[in-house]
Amino acid sequence: MQLKTHVKAGFTVSQESLQAGPIWSDAEAAGKCPRVCNSQGGCATGEWITTVPGQMSECRCLFS
């Protein structure tokens, strides 16, 4: 997944992890994380982590 951002002087960007249900692979995350982040007004970074094996993963999102 390619991340494109354009942050101008005076604007801040924050990162947050959002729960996404179980994610089993990078390929699945590439489809799921943009939807999860966009649903909250953010942009997926391409990073994700499993927080509860077999049950819950989180997508890393950028917010401006």
C-alpha positions, 0 to 999 in steps of 0.5 A, spaced: 500 500 500 502 506 498 501 512 502 500 519 499 500 525 504 501 532 503 501 536 510 502 544 509 505 548 514 501 550 520 497 543 520 498 537 524 497 530 523 495 525 528 496 517 528 491 512 531 489 505 531 482 503 530 479 496 531 478 492 525 476 485 527 481 479 525 486 481 519 489 474 517 494 477 512 497 484 509 493 483 503 487 483 507 489 489 511 490 492 504 483 492 503 480 492 510 484 498 513 482 503 508 475 502 509 476 502 517 480 509 517 476 512 512 469 511 516 472 515 521 475 520 517 482 518 516 487 515 512 490 508 512 498 508 513 499 501 511 501 498 518 496 494 522 497 489 528 494 483 531 492 485 538 488 479 540 490 473 536 484 470 532 479 475 534 482 483 533 487 487 529 488 494 529 489 499 523 494 505 524 490 511 521 492 518 520 488 524 522 489 531 520 
